Amino acid sequence: MYNVIQLFVKYGGHILFVILEIICFSLIINYNKAQKDIFLNSSNVLAAKVAEQESKILHFTTLSLQNDSLMRENSTLIENLIAIEYSSEIIPGADSLYTRYSLIPASICNSTVHLRNNHFTLCKGSREGIKPEMGVISSHKGLVGIVRNVSDNFAHVMSILHSQTRISCAIKSRQGHGSLVWRDMDPLRMTLEAIPKHEKIAIGDTVITSGYSTLFPRGIQVGKIEKFSVKPGNNSYDITVRLFNDLTNIKYAYVIQNRFGDEQTKLEKEVDNE
Amino acid sequence: MNNTITTNVIRYILLFLAQVLIFKQITFSLGGIAYIHFIIYPLAILLMPVKTPKAVLLLSAFIMGLSLDMFYDSVGIHAASLVFTAYIRNIIIAFLEPFDSYNTDDVPNIKTFGLGWFISYISICLLIHIFVYFSIDAFSYVYFFEIFLNTIFSFIVSFLVILITQFIFRTKY
C-alpha cells in the first residue's frame, strides 16, 4: 500500500496527464463528428487511397476493351455525320435507316510515314468486310488512305502520304474541286491542285472531300489552307493544305464501306467500254 | 505567494475571455482556406510559476481547454492539446534551465529570465501546442499539408500577439 502511495507521489503528474488525455480523447471521439468518423473509419482514408490506386490499375487493364467500345460508338457517330451530309438525297419511300456509307473500325498494326510512298497495315481484313478500294479515315476530320490489298486478317492501306495519291477534294462553301497530292516529304502538309484560278479562296478555308469518287463520302474534313499561289502560265492554284490529323501517330482508323460503290464503278466502267 | 495566485487567476480568466471574445472572431483566410488563427490562451499555463505543482498545471489546463471547447464547439480538442502543453511545459523549462537553476517562486517571464530565454520558451511551447492542436483537429495525418500550413501561419501571428501583450502588461508574477 505504501508503495502504491509512493508511486502516486512520484509519478502523480504523469498519471494525471495520461488520465486527462484519455478523458479528452474520449470526449473528442464521442462528441465531434469529423473526428469520430476518422476514428471509426481510420482505415478509410488509407483504404480509399489503396482502392483508388487499385481501380487505376484495373482501369488500365480494361483500357483496350473500353477503347474498342468507344471506337464502335465513334464509328456510328461518324456514320451519322456522313448521313447528314447526304440527308437531302434520301429517296422518299426508301428505308431512311439505310445509310449509304458505314464504317468499320480498325486498329493500325504497322505504318510508315517518312518514305516517299507510305503504307499502313490494318489489323482487320476481308473477314471483317474490308475490300480493296475502300477509303480509310482517322475521324470525321482527317484522311488516312485507300485500301489496296486485303488478306483474311490484315489490310494493306496506301497512305495519303504516297506519290500516287490523288483524292478529289473541294473547299468548303466555295466552288470547284481539285485533287489532293503529296509532293513534299512533309507528313503534315499536302498540296491541292487543279482548283481553277478564277475561284475565290482564302487562307484558313477548310478543305473537304468532294465525294466524287467512290472512296470517300462528301464532307470529310481534310485540312486547312495554309498558303496558296498561282504559278506563272498556270491556270490553277497551287494550294498548300495543312492536314487536321497527324499521320505519324495515329493508332486507329475507320474503313469506309460504300454500299453503292460497286454499282457506281460498274456503271462508269460500262460507259468506258462502249 | 498570495499575489502570485491572484495574478495567475486573473490572467487565466482574462486570457480565456480575450480568446473567446476577441481572438475567436479573427481568422484570416489565405487562398480560400482559413490558415491564420490566433491562439494565445496557452499563455495562461505557460506563465504560471516554474515550480507550480504538476497537478495544478494539468487540471487548470484541462478546465481551460474544456471551457474553450464549449465556445469553439469542439469538445475535447482544446483540452487535449492544452493538457499536453501543460505536461510538456516543465520538460521544456528544465531543458532551458539557466546556470544558476530556478528559484521556488520564479515566474517564467521576460523580467526574470530575459527576452532571449522567454522567446525560446514561448516559441517552443506555442509551436508544440499549435501543432498538437491542429493535429488533433484534423485527426489524421492524411491532412498533413493543412496541419503544416495552419501551424506555421497561426504560430507566427499568435507569437507576435503574445510578445506584444508581454510588453504591454508587465506583470510581476
Interface residues (C-beta under 8 A of the other chain):
Chain A: G12 G13 H14 L16 F17 L20 E21 I23 C24 F25 S26 L27 I28 N30 Y31 N32 A34 Q35 I38 F39 S42 V45 L46
Chain B: P53 K54 A55 L57 L58 L59 A61 F62 G65 L66 D69 S74 V75 G76 I77 A79 A80 V83 F84 A86 Y87 N90 I136 F139 S140 V142
